[in-house]
Amino acid sequence: MTRYLRIYWLLIKFSAILETTYRLNFLVECIVEIGYFIITIVGLNILYANVRSLAGWNYSQMLVLVGLNMIFSEILLGLSYIYNLRRLPAQVANGDLDLVLTKPINSQFAASLWRPYFALIPSVLTGLIVIKIGFNAGGFILNPLYLIPFILIFVSGLVIAYSFSVICCTLTFWWTNASPLPDLAQEIVLMSGRPYQIFEGFWKYLFLLLIPLAFMTTFPAQILMGELHWWWVPTSIILAAIFLKCSNLFWNFGLKHYSSASS
């Protein structure tokens, strides 16, 4: 683990140098990211101009959820999607994955986390501002005792989302030309920006256990606002461990079906 943390720190510094080489391009990317979430907030205001609550969530509560989802989604997209998983179908189709497999490190790590995307930073700050506005509007007070459970569940949610994304994208080893797979996985994960309580029946259990969207932003947002069920913590950690292990097993299984450029 220490070795990989060292390697990842070097990758972060290298990616930062690459992205800031063309400063105007980097600035435009940041503006686009912020603009996307401004549109989201405008849409939220239009919605709550016509309804008082959505699945029991009022406007101030929804602001906290949306702000937290901004942070969650930007971290996930920046770490594993923009320069990594989105390129996987093309790498498999063209045989470019050979270069990844020759590196003396875990191939899943190299393929899914190799280059971080730093234009996410302004959006993370925007998310914090939105959460602050929601807290002020709703009069919420953060309980310091809930901070550790919040961090544990939030990090577990990131691990679950990352693992689920890797599992979906690994299917490209069989469906070589399925370039939309990363986008499909991304859209499913980003559904965590909606309150878990809107789902009923089969969908409620699906998004609690099989695709645990509830542990990504809904439960962490509820903790920030003072609501905590203690079973959330061990369940989120167990699910994160299971999903991470399954993603690695499925990735290694998929590699057996990979036809390299030389084969």
N, C-alpha and C positions, 0 to 999 in steps of 0.2 A: 504493500500500500504506500509506504514512504517513497519507494522508487517511482511509482506512478504519479504521486503528488508532485514530485520534483520535475518529472517530465511535463506534467500538465502546466506547471508554473512557467516553464520555458516556452511552451506552446502559446500561453497567454501573452507573454512578452513579445514573441515573434509575430503573433496576429495583430497586436496593437501597433507594432511598427509598420506592418503591411497596410493596415487600414488608414493610418494617419499620414501615409506617404502622399495620398491624394486628398488633401484636407477638404476641398470643396465637395468632392463626391461623398466623403464621410458626413459632412454637414447636411447635405441633401438627404442622405439615408436617415439621419436622425430626425429631420423635419418630417419626412414621410411617416416614420414610426409614430411620432407624436400626433400627426394629423389623423392617422387611423383611429387613435383612441379618442380624439376630440369628436370625431363623427360618432363613435360609440356612445359618448356622453350625451351628445345632442339627441340621438335616438332614444336614449333612456329618459330624457326630459320630455320628449314627445309622448312616450308611452305613459309616463306618470302624470301627464296633463289630463289623461282620460280615465285612469284607474287610480285607486288609492293604495292598493297592495297587489302583489303577485305571489300567489302561493304562500300568503302570510308575510311576505317581505315588503316593508314599506320603502319609501324612496331613500331615506338615510341608510337603511340596512343594505339596500341594493347598491348604493354608492360604495360601501365598504367592500362588498363582494366583487364589484366590478374593478375597484382599485387593486384588490388583492389578485384578481385574475390577470390584470395588466402585468403585475410583477411576476406571477407564476408563468404566464405564457411567454413573456419575453425572455426569462431565464431559460426556459425549455427550448424555445426557438433558437436563441443565441448559442446555446451550448451544443445542441445536437442536430438541428435542422438545417439552418441556412447554408452552411458550407459543408455539411456532412451527409445526413440521411437523404436529403433531396437529390444528392448526386449519386447515391448508391445504384439506382436502376441503370444509369448510363455507364457507371463503372463496371457493372456486371455484364451488360450487353457488349461493351467494347473490350472487355478483358483487362481494363485498367486496374481492377482490383488486385491483379498480380503484384503490383508495387506495394500495396498495403500488406499483403500476405508475406512479403519477404522481410518486413520489419521484425526485429527480434522482440516484439511486444505482443500483447493480446490483440488479435485482429479486430475484435468487436470494439475495443477501445479506440483503435486506430481509425476504424471506418466511421464511427459514430460521434467521436468527441475530439477529432484531431485539430480542428480550427474553430475557435470561438468567434462570435460575431459581436462587435462592441457597440454597434448602433443601438443596442437595446438599452444602454445606460440611461438616456433621457427618458425613455418610456417607463423604466423602473422608478425614476424620480417622480414622474407624472402619476404613477400608481400610488405612491406614498402621499402625494398631495390630495388625490381623490379620496383616499382613506381618511385623511385628516379632515376633509370637508364633511364626509359622512359622519365621522365621530362628533364633530361640532354640531351638525344638524340634528343628530339623534341623541345627543347628550350622553354618549357612551363613555365609560371610564375603563381603561385597560387594567385588569387585575394582574399584578406582577407574578402571582402564583401560577397564572395560566400561561406565562411566557414560554416556559420550557415545553409543556404539552403542545403549544402552538408550533414551536420550532420543529419538534419531533414529527408531528403530523404533516406539516408543510414540506419538510425534507422528504419524508416518506412518500408524499404525494408526487413530488418531483421524480423520485426513483421509479414509482409505479408508472407514471406517464412516459418516462424515458424507456422503460422496459417494454411497455405496450407498443410504443412506436417502433422499437427495434424488432419486435416480433412481427408486426405488420410488414415492415420493410424487408424482412428476411424472405418473405414470400416471393420477392423478385428473383431469387435463385431458381424458382420454378417458372414463374411468369416473367420472362426476361424483358419483355417490352411493356410491362405494367408500370410505366413512369408515374401514373397518378397515385400509386400506393402511398408514398410519403404524404401527399396532400390529404388523402383519405384518413390516414392515421392522425394527422394534425387536426383535421376538422372534428374528429371524434373526441380527441383530447380537449379541444377548445370548447366543447360543450360543457365543460366544468364551470364555465362562466355563467351558467344558468343555475338557479337554485335547485338543489337536489329534490326539494319538496314538490316540484312541478310534475315529477314522474309518479305514475300510479301503476299498481298491479305488477305484471311481469317486468316492466321497464325499471321499476323501483329496485328490484332485487338485482337486475342486470347491472345497473350503474352503481350498486353498492358493493358487489362481490366480484362479478366476472370482468367488468370494466369499471373499477372503483372511482368514478368521477367525484363521488361525495367526499372522498378523502383528499382531493386535490385543492379545492378552494372553498366549497360550502362549509365543511366542518371547521377548517381553520378560521374562516370569516366569523362563524358563530362563536368560536373561542375568543376572538378579539373583542366581540361584543358582549362577552360575559356568560356565554352558555357552553358548558362542557360536560360531556358524558365520558366518564373515565375509561369505558371500554373502547373508545375511539383510539386511544394511544397504543395499547398492545396490538389491536387489530390492524392498525395502519402499519406498524413495524413488521408484523408477520406477513401481511400482504406484500409489502415492499420487498422483503427477502425472497418470497416465493416468486414474484414477478421477475426480479433480477436474475434469479437462478434459472427460471424457465427461459428468459430471453437468451442467456448464454448457451444453454443446452440446445435451443432451437437454432441459434446462430451457427453453432458447430455442426449441427445436423444439416443445415442448409449449405454449408461449405462443401460437404461431400457431393453435392449436386452441382457445384460450380464448375463450369468449363472454362479454363483459363485461355488466354490468347494463344498459348502454344499448343493447346490440346485439340 
